[in-house]
């Protein structure tokens, strides 16, 4: 992993983004899992569970492909359009030791969007998407940040900390 440069520090929040894959490479899986085990997010148990139990595997597999109509490739077997797009997965703040007051949700989302934009400048692409529970506060937050709803995804069997039977899918164009 590269040494973090001062130019990489977000001047508005003084936070540094570290790629989980880079962290895994530098510290190893056991140490990264130990670090992630201290993450606490009482407002969203699914985010907390993801960070503690699935984030490492999610990073290793590079999951990011979902369906969006109009700008994708039509698959005649599934009768659907598919677009490769980065997924902003499990956006949440760590509430341990009052850390949640250190950054706003809007700033956290902006950091993620800036990272996606930087990657898309290198490899191409225009879309980014995310999934969230159907909760008015979450829906209002993402819609006020220019995300549009495009579908619903049935929950996987292991997604047990989520209310309801599906997640709303939102996208935006960068």
DRENPA-3360 file (N, C-alpha, C; in nm, 2 decimals, always signed):
BEGIN
1 = XXXXXXXX = +0.08/-0.12/+0.00/+0.00/+0.00/+0.00/+0.09/+0.12/+0.00 ~ +0.05/+0.22/-0.08/+0.12/+0.35/-0.08/+0.11/+0.42/+0.05 ~ +0.21/+0.50/+0.08/+0.20/+0.60/+0.19/+0.09/+0.70/+0.15 ~ +0.01/+0.74/+0.25/-0.09/+0.84/+0.22/-0.03/+0.97/+0.21 ~ -0.06/+1.04/+0.10/+0.00/+1.18/+0.07/-0.10/+1.28/+0.13 ~ -0.05/+1.40/+0.16/-0.13/+1.50/+0.21/-0.23/+1.55/+0.11 ~ -0.20/+1.53/-0.02/-0.29/+1.57/-0.12/-0.41/+1.48/-0.13 ~ -0.40/+1.36/-0.07/-0.52/+1.27/-0.07/-0.61/+1.29/+0.05;
9 = XXXXXXXX = -0.57/+1.38/+0.14/-0.66/+1.41/+0.26/-0.77/+1.50/+0.21 ~ -0.89/+1.47/+0.24/-1.01/+1.55/+0.20/-1.00/+1.68/+0.29 ~ -0.98/+1.79/+0.22/-0.96/+1.92/+0.29/-1.08/+1.96/+0.38 ~ -1.19/+1.92/+0.34/-1.31/+1.96/+0.41/-1.33/+1.88/+0.54 ~ -1.29/+1.75/+0.54/-1.31/+1.67/+0.66/-1.19/+1.62/+0.73 ~ -1.07/+1.63/+0.66/-0.95/+1.58/+0.71/-0.95/+1.43/+0.73 ~ -1.03/+1.36/+0.65/-1.03/+1.21/+0.65/-0.95/+1.16/+0.53 ~ -0.90/+1.04/+0.54/-0.82/+0.97/+0.44/-0.90/+0.85/+0.40;
17 = XXXXXXXX = -0.91/+0.83/+0.27/-0.97/+0.71/+0.21/-0.86/+0.61/+0.19 ~ -0.89/+0.49/+0.24/-0.79/+0.38/+0.22/-0.87/+0.26/+0.15 ~ -0.82/+0.22/+0.04/-0.88/+0.11/-0.03/-0.87/-0.02/+0.05 ~ -0.98/-0.09/+0.07/-0.98/-0.21/+0.16/-0.88/-0.31/+0.10 ~ -0.88/-0.32/-0.04/-0.79/-0.42/-0.10/-0.64/-0.39/-0.07 ~ -0.61/-0.26/-0.07/-0.47/-0.22/-0.03/-0.44/-0.25/+0.11 ~ -0.54/-0.23/+0.20/-0.52/-0.25/+0.34/-0.50/-0.40/+0.37 ~ -0.58/-0.48/+0.29/-0.56/-0.63/+0.31/-0.42/-0.67/+0.26;
25 = XXXXXXXX = -0.38/-0.61/+0.15/-0.24/-0.65/+0.10/-0.13/-0.61/+0.20 ~ -0.15/-0.50/+0.27/-0.04/-0.45/+0.36/-0.05/-0.52/+0.49 ~ -0.17/-0.53/+0.55/-0.18/-0.58/+0.69/-0.22/-0.73/+0.70 ~ -0.28/-0.78/+0.59/-0.33/-0.92/+0.60/-0.47/-0.93/+0.65 ~ -0.54/-1.04/+0.61/-0.68/-1.05/+0.64/-0.71/-1.05/+0.79 ~ -0.63/-1.12/+0.87/-0.66/-1.12/+1.02/-0.66/-0.99/+1.08 ~ -0.56/-0.91/+1.05/-0.55/-0.77/+1.11/-0.66/-0.68/+1.06 ~ -0.69/-0.69/+0.93/-0.80/-0.60/+0.88/-0.93/-0.64/+0.95;
33 = XXXXXXXX = -0.96/-0.77/+0.96/-1.08/-0.82/+1.02/-1.09/-0.77/+1.17 ~ -0.97/-0.77/+1.24/-0.96/-0.72/+1.37/-1.00/-0.57/+1.38 ~ -0.95/-0.49/+1.28/-0.98/-0.35/+1.28/-1.13/-0.33/+1.25 ~ -1.18/-0.40/+1.15/-1.32/-0.38/+1.12/-1.42/-0.43/+1.23 ~ -1.37/-0.52/+1.32/-1.46/-0.57/+1.42/-1.49/-0.46/+1.52 ~ -1.42/-0.34/+1.52/-1.46/-0.24/+1.62/-1.56/-0.14/+1.56 ~ -1.61/-0.16/+1.44/-1.70/-0.07/+1.37/-1.84/-0.09/+1.44 ~ -1.90/+0.02/+1.47/-2.04/+0.02/+1.54/-2.13/+0.12/+1.47;
41 = XXXXXXXX = -2.25/+0.07/+1.43/-2.34/+0.15/+1.36/-2.48/+0.12/+1.40 ~ -2.53/+0.17/+1.52/-2.66/+0.13/+1.57/-2.78/+0.17/+1.48 ~ -2.76/+0.27/+1.39/-2.87/+0.31/+1.31/-2.90/+0.21/+1.19 ~ -2.80/+0.13/+1.16/-2.82/+0.03/+1.06/-2.74/-0.10/+1.09 ~ -2.81/-0.19/+1.14/-2.74/-0.32/+1.18/-2.69/-0.39/+1.06 ~ -2.75/-0.38/+0.94/-2.70/-0.44/+0.82/-2.56/-0.39/+0.78 ~ -2.54/-0.26/+0.79/-2.41/-0.20/+0.76/-2.31/-0.25/+0.86 ~ -2.34/-0.25/+0.98/-2.25/-0.30/+1.08/-2.21/-0.44/+1.06;
49 = XXXXXXXX = -2.31/-0.53/+1.03/-2.28/-0.67/+1.01/-2.20/-0.69/+0.88 ~ -2.23/-0.61/+0.78/-2.15/-0.62/+0.65/-2.01/-0.59/+0.68 ~ -1.98/-0.47/+0.74/-1.84/-0.43/+0.77/-1.77/-0.54/+0.85 ~ -1.83/-0.60/+0.95/-1.77/-0.69/+1.03/-1.75/-0.83/+0.97 ~ -1.85/-0.87/+0.88/-1.85/-1.01/+0.84/-1.83/-1.03/+0.69 ~ -1.86/-0.93/+0.61/-1.86/-0.95/+0.46/-1.77/-0.86/+0.38 ~ -1.73/-0.75/+0.44/-1.65/-0.65/+0.36/-1.52/-0.70/+0.30 ~ -1.45/-0.79/+0.37/-1.33/-0.84/+0.32/-1.35/-0.93/+0.20;
57 = XXXXXXXX = -1.45/-1.02/+0.21/-1.48/-1.10/+0.09/-1.53/-1.02/-0.03 ~ -1.62/-0.92/+0.01/-1.68/-0.84/-0.10/-1.56/-0.76/-0.17 ~ -1.46/-0.72/-0.10/-1.35/-0.65/-0.16/-1.27/-0.74/-0.25 ~ -1.25/-0.86/-0.20/-1.17/-0.96/-0.27/-1.23/-1.00/-0.41 ~ -1.37/-1.01/-0.41/-1.44/-1.05/-0.53/-1.47/-0.94/-0.62 ~ -1.46/-0.81/-0.57/-1.49/-0.70/-0.66/-1.63/-0.69/-0.71 ~ -1.73/-0.72/-0.63/-1.87/-0.71/-0.67/-1.90/-0.57/-0.70 ~ -1.96/-0.55/-0.82/-2.01/-0.42/-0.86/-2.10/-0.42/-0.98;
65 = XXXXXXXX = -2.14/-0.53/-1.03/-2.22/-0.54/-1.15/-2.37/-0.55/-1.12 ~ -2.45/-0.46/-1.17/-2.60/-0.46/-1.16/-2.66/-0.42/-1.29 ~ -2.80/-0.43/-1.29/-2.87/-0.40/-1.41/-2.93/-0.26/-1.42 ~ -2.91/-0.19/-1.53/-2.97/-0.06/-1.56/-3.01/-0.06/-1.70 ~ -3.14/-0.02/-1.73/-3.19/-0.02/-1.86/-3.13/+0.10/-1.94 ~ -3.14/+0.10/-2.07/-3.11/+0.20/-2.16/-2.97/+0.22/-2.19 ~ -2.88/+0.19/-2.10/-2.73/+0.21/-2.13/-2.65/+0.08/-2.11 ~ -2.72/-0.03/-2.13/-2.65/-0.16/-2.11/-2.65/-0.25/-2.23;
73 = XXXXXXXX = -2.61/-0.37/-2.20/-2.61/-0.47/-2.31/-2.73/-0.56/-2.28 ~ -2.80/-0.59/-2.38/-2.92/-0.67/-2.37/-2.88/-0.82/-2.37 ~ -2.92/-0.89/-2.27/-2.90/-1.04/-2.25/-3.03/-1.11/-2.29 ~ -3.02/-1.18/-2.41/-3.14/-1.24/-2.46/-3.19/-1.36/-2.37 ~ -3.10/-1.42/-2.30/-3.13/-1.54/-2.21/-3.21/-1.49/-2.09 ~ -3.17/-1.38/-2.03/-3.24/-1.33/-1.91/-3.34/-1.22/-1.94 ~ -3.34/-1.18/-2.07/-3.43/-1.07/-2.12/-3.41/-0.94/-2.04 ~ -3.29/-0.91/-2.00/-3.26/-0.79/-1.92/-3.14/-0.72/-1.98;
81 = XXXXXXXX = -3.13/-0.59/-1.95/-3.01/-0.51/-1.98/-2.91/-0.51/-1.86 ~ -2.78/-0.52/-1.89/-2.68/-0.52/-1.79/-2.58/-0.41/-1.81 ~ -2.55/-0.34/-1.71/-2.45/-0.23/-1.71/-2.35/-0.25/-1.60 ~ -2.22/-0.25/-1.63/-2.12/-0.26/-1.52/-2.11/-0.12/-1.46 ~ -2.13/-0.12/-1.33/-2.13/+0.01/-1.25/-2.08/-0.01/-1.11 ~ -2.00/+0.08/-1.06/-1.95/+0.07/-0.92/-2.07/+0.08/-0.83 ~ -2.06/-0.01/-0.72/-2.16/-0.01/-0.62/-2.11/+0.06/-0.50 ~ -2.18/+0.16/-0.45/-2.14/+0.22/-0.32/-2.21/+0.13/-0.22;
89 = XXXXXXXX = -2.13/+0.04/-0.15/-2.19/-0.06/-0.06/-2.18/-0.02/+0.08 ~ -2.28/-0.04/+0.16/-2.28/-0.03/+0.30/-2.22/+0.10/+0.35 ~ -2.28/+0.21/+0.31/-2.23/+0.34/+0.35/-2.28/+0.37/+0.49 ~ -2.20/+0.39/+0.59/-2.24/+0.41/+0.72/-2.13/+0.47/+0.81 ~ -2.16/+0.52/+0.92/-2.07/+0.59/+1.01/-2.04/+0.50/+1.13 ~ -1.92/+0.50/+1.18/-1.88/+0.42/+1.30/-1.93/+0.51/+1.42 ~ -2.01/+0.45/+1.50/-2.06/+0.52/+1.62/-1.98/+0.49/+1.75 ~ -1.88/+0.41/+1.74/-1.80/+0.38/+1.85/-1.73/+0.50/+1.90;
97 = XXXXXXXX = -1.73/+0.52/+2.03/-1.65/+0.64/+2.09/-1.69/+0.77/+2.04 ~ -1.82/+0.79/+1.99/-1.86/+0.92/+1.94/-1.81/+0.96/+1.81 ~ -1.75/+0.86/+1.73/-1.69/+0.89/+1.60/-1.79/+0.94/+1.50 ~ -1.92/+0.91/+1.52/-2.03/+0.95/+1.43/-2.04/+1.10/+1.41 ~ -1.99/+1.17/+1.51/-2.01/+1.32/+1.50/-1.89/+1.38/+1.42 ~ -1.80/+1.30/+1.38/-1.68/+1.36/+1.31/-1.70/+1.39/+1.16 ~ -1.81/+1.33/+1.10/-1.83/+1.35/+0.96/-1.98/+1.33/+0.94 ~ -2.03/+1.42/+0.85/-2.18/+1.41/+0.81/-2.20/+1.30/+0.71;
105 = XXXXXXXX = -2.32/+1.26/+0.70/-2.36/+1.16/+0.59/-2.33/+1.22/+0.46 ~ -2.37/+1.34/+0.44/-2.34/+1.41/+0.31/-2.19/+1.41/+0.27 ~ -2.11/+1.44/+0.37/-1.96/+1.44/+0.34/-1.91/+1.30/+0.31 ~ -1.97/+1.20/+0.38/-1.93/+1.06/+0.36/-1.97/+1.02/+0.22 ~ -2.09/+1.05/+0.18/-2.13/+1.01/+0.05/-2.05/+1.09/-0.06 ~ -2.02/+1.21/-0.03/-1.94/+1.29/-0.13/-1.80/+1.23/-0.14 ~ -1.74/+1.18/-0.04/-1.61/+1.12/-0.05/-1.62/+0.99/-0.13 ~ -1.72/+0.91/-0.12/-1.74/+0.79/-0.20/-1.76/+0.83/-0.35;
113 = XXXXXXXX = -1.84/+0.93/-0.37/-1.87/+0.97/-0.51/-1.74/+1.03/-0.57 ~ -1.66/+1.10/-0.50/-1.53/+1.15/-0.56/-1.44/+1.04/-0.59 ~ -1.43/+0.93/-0.51/-1.35/+0.82/-0.54/-1.40/+0.75/-0.67 ~ -1.53/+0.73/-0.68/-1.59/+0.66/-0.80/-1.56/+0.75/-0.92 ~ -1.57/+0.88/-0.91/-1.54/+0.96/-1.03/-1.40/+0.95/-1.07 ~ -1.31/+0.95/-0.97/-1.16/+0.94/-1.00/-1.14/+0.80/-1.07 ~ -1.20/+0.70/-1.03/-1.18/+0.57/-1.09/-1.24/+0.57/-1.23 ~ -1.36/+0.63/-1.25/-1.42/+0.63/-1.38/-1.34/+0.72/-1.48;
121 = XXXXXXXX = -1.27/+0.82/-1.43/-1.19/+0.89/-1.52/-1.08/+0.81/-1.58 ~ -1.03/+0.71/-1.50/-0.93/+0.62/-1.54/-0.98/+0.51/-1.64 ~ -1.09/+0.44/-1.60/-1.14/+0.32/-1.67/-1.26/+0.34/-1.75 ~ -1.33/+0.46/-1.74/-1.45/+0.48/-1.81/-1.57/+0.45/-1.72 ~ -1.69/+0.49/-1.78/-1.81/+0.46/-1.71/-1.88/+0.59/-1.66 ~ -2.01/+0.59/-1.64/-2.08/+0.71/-1.60/-2.17/+0.69/-1.48 ~ -2.21/+0.56/-1.45/-2.30/+0.53/-1.35/-2.24/+0.49/-1.22 ~ -2.31/+0.51/-1.11/-2.28/+0.46/-0.98/-2.41/+0.42/-0.91;
129 = XXXXXXXX = -2.42/+0.32/-0.84/-2.55/+0.28/-0.78/-2.53/+0.24/-0.63 ~ -2.64/+0.23/-0.56/-2.64/+0.18/-0.42/-2.77/+0.12/-0.40 ~ -2.78/+0.05/-0.29/-2.91/-0.01/-0.24/-2.93/+0.03/-0.10 ~ -3.06/+0.05/-0.06/-3.09/+0.09/+0.07/-3.23/+0.04/+0.11 ~ -3.26/+0.03/+0.24/-3.39/-0.01/+0.29/-3.49/+0.10/+0.25 ~ -3.61/+0.06/+0.25/-3.72/+0.16/+0.21/-3.76/+0.23/+0.34 ~ -3.68/+0.32/+0.38/-3.70/+0.41/+0.50/-3.70/+0.55/+0.45 ~ -3.81/+0.63/+0.48/-3.82/+0.76/+0.43/-3.70/+0.85/+0.45;
137 = XXXXXXXX = -3.63/+0.84/+0.56/-3.51/+0.92/+0.59/-3.40/+0.89/+0.49 ~ -3.38/+0.76/+0.46/-3.27/+0.71/+0.37/-3.31/+0.76/+0.23 ~ -3.44/+0.73/+0.19/-3.48/+0.77/+0.05/-3.46/+0.92/+0.03 ~ -3.50/+1.00/+0.13/-3.49/+1.15/+0.11/-3.34/+1.19/+0.10 ~ -3.26/+1.12/+0.18/-3.12/+1.15/+0.18/-3.06/+1.13/+0.04 ~ -3.08/+1.01/-0.02/-3.02/+0.97/-0.15/-3.08/+1.06/-0.26 ~ -3.21/+1.08/-0.25/-3.28/+1.16/-0.36/-3.23/+1.30/-0.35 ~ -3.21/+1.36/-0.23/-3.16/+1.49/-0.22/-3.01/+1.50/-0.27;
145 = XXXXXXXX = -2.95/+1.39/-0.29/-2.81/+1.38/-0.34/-2.81/+1.33/-0.48 ~ -2.92/+1.35/-0.55/-2.93/+1.33/-0.70/-2.93/+1.18/-0.74 ~ -2.97/+1.09/-0.65/-2.99/+0.95/-0.69/-3.13/+0.93/-0.73 ~ -3.15/+0.85/-0.83/-3.29/+0.81/-0.87/-3.31/+0.66/-0.85 ~ -3.43/+0.63/-0.81/-3.47/+0.49/-0.79/-3.48/+0.42/-0.93 ~ -3.43/+0.30/-0.94/-3.45/+0.23/-1.07/-3.50/+0.09/-1.05 ~ -3.51/+0.04/-0.92/-3.56/-0.10/-0.90/-3.56/-0.14/-0.76 ~ -3.59/-0.27/-0.74/-3.59/-0.33/-0.61/-3.52/-0.46/-0.63;
153 = XXXXXXXX = -3.45/-0.50/-0.52/-3.38/-0.63/-0.52/-3.43/-0.71/-0.40 ~ -3.48/-0.84/-0.43/-3.52/-0.92/-0.32/-3.39/-0.95/-0.23 ~ -3.42/-0.96/-0.11/-3.31/-0.98/-0.01/-3.25/-1.12/-0.03 ~ -3.12/-1.13/-0.01/-3.06/-1.27/-0.01/-3.09/-1.33/+0.12 ~ -3.08/-1.46/+0.13/-3.11/-1.54/+0.25/-3.03/-1.49/+0.37 ~ -2.91/-1.44/+0.35/-2.83/-1.40/+0.47/-2.84/-1.26/+0.51 ~ -2.93/-1.19/+0.44/-2.96/-1.05/+0.47/-3.07/-1.04/+0.57 ~ -3.04/-1.08/+0.70/-3.15/-1.09/+0.80/-3.16/-0.97/+0.89;
161 = XXXXXXXX = -3.07/-0.88/+0.88/-3.08/-0.76/+0.97/-3.15/-0.64/+0.90 ~ -3.23/-0.67/+0.79/-3.29/-0.57/+0.71/-3.44/-0.58/+0.72 ~ -3.51/-0.47/+0.75/-3.66/-0.48/+0.75/-3.71/-0.49/+0.61 ~ -3.82/-0.56/+0.60/-3.88/-0.58/+0.47/-3.83/-0.70/+0.39 ~ -3.87/-0.71/+0.26/-3.83/-0.82/+0.18/-3.74/-0.78/+0.06 ~ -3.71/-0.65/+0.05/-3.63/-0.61/-0.06/-3.55/-0.48/-0.02 ~ -3.46/-0.45/-0.11/-3.38/-0.32/-0.10/-3.42/-0.24/-0.22 ~ -3.43/-0.11/-0.20/-3.44/-0.02/-0.31/-3.31/+0.00/-0.38;
169 = XXXXXX = -3.31/+0.01/-0.51/-3.19/+0.04/-0.59/-3.19/+0.18/-0.65 ~ -3.09/+0.25/-0.62/-3.07/+0.39/-0.67/-2.95/+0.40/-0.76 ~ -2.95/+0.49/-0.85/-2.83/+0.52/-0.93/-2.83/+0.67/-0.96 ~ -2.71/+0.71/-1.00/-2.69/+0.85/-1.05/-2.58/+0.84/-1.16 ~ -2.58/+0.95/-1.23/-2.48/+0.96/-1.34/-2.38/+1.06/-1.30 ~ -2.25/+1.03/-1.31/-2.14/+1.12/-1.27/-2.10/+1.20/-1.40;
% end
